[in-house]
Amino acid sequence: MIDLTKRLFVGIKISTALQTELDRPAPGSKHYFEGTNNKDYLQIINLGEEKYVGRYIKDGFPAAGIGDVSRNVCSIVKIITRGRRIEDRDVHIYAS
């Protein structure tokens, strides 16, 4: 049986170094991950004992669009962290 209560989250695991940068975001970028449920912005979530920054995708999201979401997450994290290098392999899909 499939558990349809889980949502898919496209994001990056928050390391200690990334957390430090998120704690001191680039000027004017804090709104990209705090205080909004806008689908174009990021959220910080906890999955178990780990923290992730990224976006939820809606049920039935087209598989062809995953690359766009991944690039969007990378782009916004780069803005927040003043250009931190994010590799494609750093972005994963999680069920939460």
N, C-alpha and C positions, 0 to 999 in steps of 0.2 A: 504494500500500500504506500502511496506517495503522500508525504507530509506537505500539504499546500499552505501551511501557516508560515513556513520559512520564506524569507525574502532574500534575493541575491544582492550582494554588496560587492562592488568593484572598488578595490582599494589597496593601500600600501600599509604594511605592518609598521607601526611606529617604534623605531629604535630609540635608544637614549639620545643619540645625536639629533635625530629628527625631532624628538620631543623638545629638546632645547631650542631648536629653531622655531617650532610651533609656539613655544612660550614667549618668544620675542619675534613676532611676525613683522614682515616689512611694513613700513608705514602705509596705512590705508588699505591693508589686505585682510584684516581680521574678520571682516564681514563675509569673506569667502568660506569660512568654516564655523562661524558662531552665530547663533540666534536666528537661523532661518531654515525653513524646510523647502526652500526653492530648489528645484531639481537641477539647476545649473551650478549650485554651490556644493561644498563638501560637508560631511559630517564626521565627527570623531565618535567611534563606537567601541564598546568592549565586547570581545568574544572570549569567554573564559577569562584567563588572566592577561590576555594580550589586548593591546589597543591598536586600532586601525583608523586611517583617514581615507575617505573616499565617498562614493555615491551609491545609493540604492538604485536598482533598476526595476522598472515595473514588470509585473507578470506578463509574459508573452512578448517580451522585448525581442526584436529580431537579432539573431545571432550575428548577422552581418554588421550590426551597429556596435558590437562590443569593442572593436578597435577604436571607434570614435570616443566611446566613454573612457577607455583606458588613456587615450591621448589627452582628453579633457582633464582627467584626474591629475596626470603628470603636469600639465600646463599650469593648473591652479596651484599645485604644490610648489612648483618652481617660482611662481609669483610670491607666494606666502614666505618662502624660505630664501628669497633673494638669489634665485638661480641655482639652487641645489641640483646636482645631476641626478636624474631619476632614470634608471634603466627600464626597458620594456619588461624585463623579467622580474622587476620589483612589484609590478601590479598583478594582483590575483583576484579571483572571484571566490567569494565566501558565502555560505548559507548562514543566515542569522535568524 
